[in-house]
């Protein structure tokens, strides 16, 4: 397991983009997770709250529920 964060130089751009898109409240947290996933090269975000991560689709990151993710893992076996 690895833990990632946004590089320091990317944090200002993240905050500016969040302000520009009027992201507020708990959605800032979700947007931060999506940005970290993108920066880390993730291919999928697994969440029960899909609608808050739809922006990740623009970056080619799949957004799946835990059930969808597990179903996909079973198919790969």
KAJODA-V158685 format. One record per residue. N is the residue number from 1. D_FIRST is the distance of its C-alpha to the first C-alpha in Angstrom with 2 decimals. Layout:
BEGIN
n:N d_first:D_FIRST
n:N d_first:D_FIRST
END
This chain:
BEGIN
n:1 d_first:0.00
n:2 d_first:3.78
n:3 d_first:6.88
n:4 d_first:9.99
n:5 d_first:13.65
n:6 d_first:16.88
n:7 d_first:18.60
n:8 d_first:21.65
n:9 d_first:24.05
n:10 d_first:22.68
n:11 d_first:23.05
n:12 d_first:26.82
n:13 d_first:26.78
n:14 d_first:24.43
n:15 d_first:26.81
n:16 d_first:29.83
n:17 d_first:28.62
n:18 d_first:27.89
n:19 d_first:31.38
n:20 d_first:32.97
n:21 d_first:31.56
n:22 d_first:32.62
n:23 d_first:29.17
n:24 d_first:29.64
n:25 d_first:28.45
n:26 d_first:25.19
n:27 d_first:24.98
n:28 d_first:24.17
n:29 d_first:20.86
n:30 d_first:20.22
n:31 d_first:21.42
n:32 d_first:19.10
n:33 d_first:16.02
n:34 d_first:17.61
n:35 d_first:18.33
n:36 d_first:14.87
n:37 d_first:13.67
n:38 d_first:16.63
n:39 d_first:16.12
n:40 d_first:12.56
n:41 d_first:14.18
n:42 d_first:12.81
n:43 d_first:15.23
n:44 d_first:15.01
n:45 d_first:14.84
n:46 d_first:15.09
n:47 d_first:17.56
n:48 d_first:20.80
n:49 d_first:22.32
n:50 d_first:22.73
n:51 d_first:25.73
n:52 d_first:24.03
n:53 d_first:21.69
n:54 d_first:24.43
n:55 d_first:24.58
n:56 d_first:21.31
n:57 d_first:23.42
n:58 d_first:25.46
n:59 d_first:22.60
n:60 d_first:21.94
n:61 d_first:18.90
n:62 d_first:19.49
n:63 d_first:19.53
n:64 d_first:19.39
n:65 d_first:19.91
n:66 d_first:17.77
n:67 d_first:20.77
n:68 d_first:20.97
n:69 d_first:17.37
n:70 d_first:17.82
n:71 d_first:21.22
n:72 d_first:19.98
n:73 d_first:17.50
n:74 d_first:20.55
n:75 d_first:22.71
n:76 d_first:20.56
n:77 d_first:21.00
END
